[in-house]
Amino acid sequence: RLGIVERGRLATLSSGFLYEGDPRRARRVASLKAAKIAEIVRTDLADGRQVLIAGHYDETTAIVNEVLLSQGIEVLTLTGKTPKADRPRILERYIAGDVDVLNARASMIGFGFNLQNVGSTIAADINDSFELLYQLERRSYRYGQTRNVRFHYPRVAQLQDVTWRNVDAKRARFHADVDRMERLFVEAMREELARRVS
């Protein structure tokens, strides 16, 4: 079994870099993931969708940006390195549709942001946190969303299989729990209505 540290190391390798000692310094390694993300972006832009790319690492954001820009795709960037004063304007431009691609560190758009404009979401990095994926999905499924959103989870087979199975199992448990809670709520409401009517 791979521990969480090993799975994190495989996640960074799949995204095209590896931390060696100092977490502020990363060594680039070959990976096709950024090219796959760019392919998804091109397809979804051609379908008239605004695209949100979110990862866990600033280095992933930088690698994906390099590939997108090299292909002539305009992209806004929001990471921990983005000056705080600039962050609201970047989001405003994206929401207004001035630029159709936002590449952000997931923690920068986590809780509470309303991004109903999003038509496609790409998880650039996957780790063991189902909560982070759930929050990413919930940024676009908000009141005012008018279409089905495409969700993409590109990953490198064998490097991220264990992590994906773990997150997918957490997702299945979450949905099963929600279904059970909804059934119990409906059952309780029926019982209460029957009690009040009789």
N, C-alpha and C positions, 0 to 999 in steps of 0.2 A: 504493500500500500504506500502510496505517495503521501507525504505530509503536506501541510498547507504551504510551507516554505518552498518545497520542491515544486508544487503546483504553481506558485507565484513565479518562480524562476522560468518554468516552461511557458507561462503566459507572456512574460516579457520576450522570451526567445521567439515565440510565434508572432509577436508584433514587430520584431525586427531590431531588438536591442537587448543588451544584458548589462545589468548593474554589476560593477566589480568594486566592491568595497564601499566607496563613497556613493550614496544614492543620488547625488547631484551630477554624477558623471556616468554616462552610459556609453558602452561600446556598441556600435551598429553591427548587426549580423544580417545575413541574407534572409529575406522572408517575402513571400508573395502576397501576404495579407493586405498590405496597403494598396497593391494593384487591384486586388479583388474588391476592396472597398470602393476604389475609384470607378470600377466597372459598374457596381451597384448604383453609385451616385449618378453616373451618366444615364443609365437606364431610367432611373426614377425622375431625373430632371426632364428627360425626353417625354415622360408621361405627365409633365406639368406638376410635379410634386416638389414641395420644399423638403429639404433633407436635413435631418439632425444626426450628426455623428457624435457619439460620446464614448470616451475611454476613461480608464483609470489613471493613466500616466501621461504627463506632459510630453514625454518623449514619443509616445504613440501619436499624439496630436501633431507633433512636429513632422514625423515621418509621413503621415497621411497628407498633411498640408503640402509637403514637397511634391508628392506624387500628383495631387490634384492641381496644383499650380503649374507643374510641368506639362499638364494636359490642357491648360488654358481654362480651368474651372475656377471661377471666383469663389472665395471662401472667407467667411468671418471666423475668427478664432477667439476662444474664451478659455483661458487656463488660469492657474494660480499665479502665473507670471504677468497676467494682464493687469495693468494698473486699475485699482478699484474705481477710480473716477471714470474710466472708459467703459466699464462693464455694462452699465445701464444703456448706454448709447448703442453698443454692439447688439444687445438684445432687441432694442427698439428697431434698429435697421433690419434685423432678421425678421421680426414679427411683421413689420411693414412690407416686407417683400423686396426691399432694396437689393438684397443678396439672398439667393435661394439655398445656400449651404452654410450651416453653422457647425463647426468642428469644436467641440467643447469637452473639457474635463467633466466627467459625470458629476463630481461633487459641486461644480459651479452652477448646475441647473437642477440640483436634487429636489428638495422638498418645496412644494408650493408654486413653482413656476407654471404659468398657463401658456402653453404653446400649441393652441388649437390649429395654428397655421401649418403644422407639420403634417406631411403626407407620407414620409418615410423616415424610419429611425434605424440607425445602424449602431450596434454595440461593437465598438472597435476593440475593446478588451473584455474578456470574460474572466471573472474570478468566482470564488465560492459563494458570493453574496447574492441570494435571490432578491433580497430587498433592493439592492442597487438596480437590478434589471427591472423590477416592478416599478420603482420610482421613475426609471427612464421611460417605461411604457406609459405611465400615468401622466407624464408631461404633455403628451399629445391627445390622450383620451380625456378631454375636459368638456365642460358645457360649452357648446359652440362649435364643436368638431362636426363637420358635415360629411365626412367620408371615412371609409375603412382605411386605417393606417397600415402600411407595410412595415413589418419588423424583420430585421436581418441580424443574424448572429454569426458572422463569418469567423471561422476558427480553423486552426491547422490540425488536421486529423493526427492522431497519436500523441501530439503534444498537449492537446486540451480535452481529450476524450474523457478522462476521469473527472475533470472539473465540470464539463458540460453535463455528464450523467448526474453528478451531485446537484447542480443547480436545477436540472430538469426534474429530479425527484422532489426537490423542495417546492418547485412550481406545482407539481401534481398534488402534493400534500396540501398546499395552500388552496388550490381550487376545490379539492375534495372537502376541506374544512368549510370553505365558503358555501358550497352546495349544501352541506349538512346544516349549517347555521340558517340558511334560507328556508330549508324544509322545516326545521324546528320552529322558526318564526311564524311561518304560515300555519303550521299545526297549532301553535299557541294562540294565534289570532282567531282561528276557527273555533277553538275551544272557548275563548273569551266571548266571541260573538254568540255562540250557542248558549252560553251561560246567561248572557244579557237578554237574549230573546225569550228564553224559557222562564 
